[in-house]
Amino acid sequence: PFLPRSYNKTVDVYRFAVFFNQHVQIKVALYVKNIKNKMLTKIYHKIKEYNTIIIHRHTKPDGDALGSQIGLKEAILATFPNKCVKVVGDISERYSWIGSMDEIDDELYNGALVIVLDTGAEKLISDDRYNKGEFLIKMDHHYPQGEYGDLAYVETTRESCAGLVAKFLFEKRFWLIAKVCV
């Protein structure tokens, strides 16, 4: 009864809905960011915990798979020089300039941390020994096609696994050497 003629209840309800929606989106975004940070912290602690780390990626590798795999290896070695870090899998002559794979014995998997990068489906993991380690971490940017591993960090909004690995390395303050930054 005491509202001005220009008052429009629909506009006020809409403004409230927009405000509420933005408020909820901000809270959800902060919650998701907190979960991601906790997951990255868990991965960091696993890397600190294990002396032997073996890094896998998908078969028929592209530059993203090889770059993130070799880059993660070099960053771990620069930060923790006393660790044994190996990269395994098939190699493509096209990308041989990025780096080479390590030849390792099955025994090295005993008590090892295994990290699989850039692989949404378990059947695509290069080198079938990935499941012989003590603990398995999956880091990927593809939509999952089945679950595998003891710990999985998947960020499907990333356009590359290298971007996901770089975020991890920067946020957890890994040392980088010129070889990794090229």
N, C-alpha and C positions, 0 to 999 in steps of 0.2 A: 504493500500500500504506500510506503514512503520512498519507493525507488524512483529515480528520475526516468523520464520517458525514454531517454537514450540507452537505458540499461538493457543489455541483451544477455539473458541467462545462457544461451547456447555458446556465446563467445567466451564467457567466464568458465564454463565447463571445459571448453576446448583448451583454453589457456592453462587451466589446472592439469588437464590430461597431458599436455605437452610438457609442462614443468615436472610432473610426476614421472613421466616416461624418461625424461632426461636424467632425473635424479636416480632412478632405478638403473638406467644404463651405466651411469658413472659408477654406482656401487658394484654392479656386476663386473664391469671392466676392472675395477680395483681388486675384486675378489679373484678373478681369473689371473690377473698379473701376480697376485700373491701366491696362488697355486703354482704358477709357472716358475716363480723364483724359488719356491721350496723344492720343486722337482730338480731344477738346475743345481741347487745346493746339495741335494742327495747324490746327484751324478758326480759333482766335484769331490764329495767325501769318499765315494767309491773309488775314484781315481787316486786319491791320496792313500786309501787303505791298501790297495793292491800294488805289489812290486812288478808283476808281469801283466801287461795289457796288450791284447791282440785286437786289432781293428779290421773289421770286414765291411763290405758294401755289396751292391748288387752286381750280378753277372753282366757281361758286355758293358763295361763301365764307360761313362761319359765324363766330361770335364768336371762336372759338379761332384760326382761320386769320388773320383780320384783326388780332386783338389781338397775336398772336405776330409777325406781319409788321411792323406799325407799331411795336410795342414794341421789336423788334430794331433797326429803323431809328433810332429816337430814342435808344436806348442807344449805338449806334455813333457817332452824331453828337455825343452828349454827351461821349463818351470821346475821339473823334478828330474835332474840329470842322472840320478842313480837308478831310475826305473828302466826296466826292459820293455820297450814298446815296439811292436811289430805290426806291419800291414800285410795283409794277404789277399789273394784273389787272382783271377785271370787279368791279363793286361792287354790293352789294345795298342797296336803299333801307332795308331793315329795320335794317341795321347802319351806316348812314351816319354816325351819331353817333360811331362809333369813330374815324373819320378818312377821308381821301380818298386816292385813288391819284394817282400822278404821270403826266403825259403826257410821254413821252420819245421821241426819235428813235432809229432803228436804229443810227446811228453811235455812240451812247453805249455800245453793247455791245462795241465794239472795245477789247480789252485790259481788259475788266471782269471782276470776280468776280461770279458769279451764285449766289445762295443760294435754294434752293427749300424751303419749309417746309410741313409738314402734308400731304404728298402722297405716298401709297404707290405710286400708279401714274402712270407718265409721261404717259399719255393724259389725265390729269385736271389737268395743270398749266395754270394760267390764263396766257394770253399765250404764243403759240408761239415767241417770240423767246428763250426761256430758254436754248436751246442755242447762241446766237450769241456768248456771252461767251467769255473765254479759259479760265476755270476754273469748274467747277460743283460746288457743295456741296449735298448733300441732308441736311436735318435733319427727322426725322419720328418719330412714335410709332405708326404703323400697321404691320401686317405687310406686308412688301414684296410687291408684285405686279409683279415684274420689277426689274431693277437699272438705274440711270442715275446719271450724275454721276461726277466724278473722285474725290470723297471723300463717303462716306455715314456719317452718324451716326443710327442708328435705335435707339430705346429703347422697345420695345413694352410695357414694364411701366408706362410713364407713361400717365395718363388723358388728357393733353392735350399738344399741342405747346407751348402757352404755358408749361406746367410744365417742359418740357424746355429751352426757351429761357431761362426764369428761372434754372434750375440753371446753365446755361452762363454767363449774365451775372454771377451771384453768384460762381461759382467762379473766373472769370477777372477778377473785380473791375472790371467795367465801371461807369462812372458812370451813375447813374439820375437823371432829373429828375422833378419832380412830375407832369408830363404823362404819363410812363410808368407811374407808380405808382398812378394813379387807377383 
